[in-house]
């Protein structure tokens, strides 16, 4: 029988093999493709067995809001790739962040976060956490002295995003992890921009990793999904009951799509990153562009940190136009190949104007603190021919 990822041998597999073979639990039918278990509940051979399973005295599935065989395959495969003990799949990336914070925090706790975060993460920290009696302090994510100041007193969690959305700022995971642990806290890394292919936060000292699986893991614009990864006991102690009783679980169909998406994740991210590196260089040479931010370029202000903790430059580019919002909109409207969309990590190249879309809920001051003006555009580079993408951008910028 094929290894399903549970044996010592499987733990020695390289990432590309894990993405195809990990978490491949087969039924008695011996199917080649992973089984799709579209069921809400499960039956039991006796009332006694039902009681035992509900009481946690017997292993097995109870209700698909708690766990499901297809969802479990996705969780096991992603945990293997990430190097985590366990994983809980959620209905979206934001469900993962909310489950992580709301499930584990209590009144009197404190969270520290950089100002450069996705707007929905900022919204949770500013609106949900205070209602729970949780204090939130903000720092400049690239300034270690600012981190030392903020972490000079006890903290429950530190939540960071590196590279950040949309400016691709870096946070030094290893250094912030040390400071967080010294303050008695745990470090959560939103690793969606890098993907598990290019960055391993747990190996750098992080305690938790959260994902929007909607992005690179699906990578083809089909389904929503998210994930929380960490130590098994920590998941069971801090978020398991919240997860079971509030219902942020992933649907079996979405899990099945994501399991199949993981099979090609390494190939897609590698090719997309190659394309992005070429596009970033071409944009940097264009007279209408005043600045390019790409983690793989040496002129990125945080290049040294990105190079230390990422295995490549990634698939996202941020670039600043010399004009303002009207020029940015005109450029987007002239594109013939690249689609205007707020999604990212897709096989198709997607572009957006963050100040008026993904980060429109931020105040002017918050956008200014993140360095985000109306001149900036975020580009998610896909699998098209890089020369076709460069030509489309150049004609739109002309």
Secondary structure, DSSP 8 states (H G I E B T S, - for coil): ----S-STTGGG--HHHHHHHTT----TT--SS------SB---SSHHHHHHHHTTSS-S--BTTT--HHHHHHHHHHHHHHT-SEEEEESSHHHHHHHHHHHH--TT-EEEEES-S-HHHHHIIIIIHHHTT-EEEEE-TT-HHHHHHHTSS--SEEEEESS-TTT-----HHHHHHHHHHTT-EEEEE-TTTHHHH--GGGGT-SEEEEETIIIII-SS----EEEEE-HHHIIIIIHHHHHHHT-B--HHHHHHHHHHHTTHHHHHHHHHHHHHHHHHHHHT-TTEEEEE-TTSTTSTTHHHHHHH-SS--SEEEEEESS-HHHHHHHHHH-SSSEE-S--S-SS-EEE-GGGTTTTTS-HHHHHHTT--TTEEEEE--SS-HHHHHHHHHHHH-
